[in-house]
Amino acid sequence: MNKVFIDLEMHPIPQSCKDERIICTQEIIEIGAVMLNDRNEEISSFCEFVHPAFVTKIYTKFRKLTGITSENIADACPLEVVLPRFIAWCGEDYEIYSWSDSDIWQIMNETRLKNLEDMDGLSYMLNHWKDFQEDFCNLLHLEKVMNLGRAVTLAGLDFSGREHDGLADARTTSKLYAESRDSKSFDRLRKLVIDAFAGHTFTMGDMFDFGSISFPES
């Protein structure tokens, strides 16, 4: 079974759209994803901008954060075209992973807002969705979750491109997944956390509260 790693870039729906914001407060403006085979090797990638229905201009804050401009979304296809294309790319037998549950909630809320809930393949995708952030933190017995950037730094990995780029974040998440499934890499990662918790030479500054880490009794 293949594994798909997805990252959505989103933009707030304007405050003037009061009725729409009751259902969904943001719109997807980019879908980035990579696919791994059963050996955790990347075999394909997907990246498309999405033309939003309510957002007419990318706010400066989000342009600086994501690198996405108003021009990028102006000529893009709407969600009702891009999402089926993405689902078709995923194939028929896969699991899908995201860093946190914000992406799955975005898709559920936005497809509800835009009456796309009956889209072919959507139910399968949602039913095979996994939160890798939760999985990663559970593997290391962390009681509090951390953001992707912190997890990558902790693992000693580099971002594959610009942070908050859909494809780059998806690819980085997939690499973190592969690292966590490799026994030697995971032992190294776990040792870093143990050393940090024990107050040894490893320092992570204010990356996260090490007091939140708990390990099972041996």
Residue pairs with C-beta under 8 A, 6 or more apart in sequence:
1 38
1 93
1 94
1 95
2 35
2 36
2 37
2 38
2 43
2 91
2 93
2 94
2 95
3 35
3 36
3 40
3 94
3 95
3 96
3 97
3 174
3 177
4 33
4 34
4 35
4 36
4 90
4 94
4 95
4 96
4 97
5 33
5 34
5 35
5 36
5 96
5 97
5 98
5 132
5 170
5 171
5 173
5 174
5 177
6 31
6 32
6 33
6 96
6 97
6 98
6 103
6 170
7 32
7 33
7 98
7 99
7 103
7 166
7 167
7 169
7 170
7 173
8 28
8 30
8 31
8 32
8 98
8 102
8 103
8 106
8 107
8 166
9 28
9 29
9 30
9 32
9 66
9 68
9 164
9 165
9 166
10 26
10 27
10 28
10 29
10 106
11 26
11 27
11 29
11 52
11 55
11 58
11 59
11 62
11 68
12 25
12 26
12 55
12 59
12 62
13 20
13 21
13 24
13 25
13 26
13 27
13 52
13 54
13 55
14 54
14 55
14 56
15 21
17 54
20 54
20 113
23 109
23 112
23 113
24 106
24 109
24 110
24 112
24 113
26 106
26 110
27 50
27 52
27 53
27 54
27 55
27 79
27 110
28 50
28 52
28 79
28 106
28 107
28 110
29 49
29 50
29 52
29 55
29 58
29 66
29 68
29 72
29 73
30 47
30 48
30 49
30 50
30 66
30 68
30 166
31 46
31 47
31 48
31 50
31 82
31 83
31 86
31 166
32 45
32 46
32 47
32 165
32 166
32 167
32 168
32 169
32 170
32 171
33 45
33 46
33 47
33 86
33 89
33 90
33 166
33 167
33 170
34 42
34 44
34 45
34 46
34 167
34 170
34 171
34 174
35 42
35 43
35 44
35 45
35 46
35 89
35 90
35 94
36 42
36 43
36 174
36 177
36 178
37 43
40 174
40 177
40 178
40 181
42 171
42 174
44 89
45 167
45 170
45 171
46 86
46 89
46 167
47 166
47 167
48 76
48 77
48 82
48 85
48 86
49 68
49 72
49 73
49 76
50 73
50 76
50 77
50 78
50 79
50 82
51 73
51 74
51 75
51 76
51 77
51 78
52 73
52 78
52 79
53 78
53 79
53 114
55 73
56 70
57 70
58 68
58 69
58 70
58 72
58 73
62 68
63 69
63 70
65 164
66 164
66 165
67 162
67 164
67 165
76 82
77 85
79 110
79 111
79 114
79 116
80 114
80 116
80 119
83 107
83 111
83 116
83 119
83 122
84 119
84 120
84 121
87 119
87 120
87 121
87 122
87 125
88 121
90 96
90 121
90 125
94 128
95 128
95 129
95 130
96 125
96 128
96 129
96 130
97 129
97 130
97 131
97 132
97 173
97 174
97 177
98 104
98 129
98 130
98 131
98 132
98 133
98 173
99 131
99 132
99 133
99 147
99 148
99 151
99 169
99 173
100 131
100 133
100 134
100 145
101 131
101 133
101 134
104 126
104 129
104 131
107 122
107 125
107 126
108 126
110 116
111 117
111 119
111 122
116 122
132 173
132 176
132 177
133 145
133 146
133 148
133 151
134 145
135 180
136 151
136 176
136 180
137 143
137 144
137 145
137 146
139 180
139 186
140 189
140 190
140 193
140 213
141 213
141 214
141 215
141 216
142 193
142 208
142 212
142 213
143 212
143 213
143 214
144 208
144 209
144 212
146 154
146 207
146 208
148 163
148 169
148 172
148 173
148 176
149 159
149 163
150 207
150 208
151 176
152 158
152 159
152 172
152 176
153 204
153 207
154 189
154 192
154 193
154 204
154 207
155 176
155 179
155 185
155 189
156 188
156 189
156 192
157 172
157 175
157 176
157 179
159 168
159 172
160 168
160 171
160 172
160 175
161 167
161 168
161 171
161 172
162 168
163 169
179 185
179 186
179 189
180 186
180 189
192 202
193 213
194 215
195 201
195 202
196 202
196 203
196 204
196 210
196 213
197 210
197 213
197 215
204 210
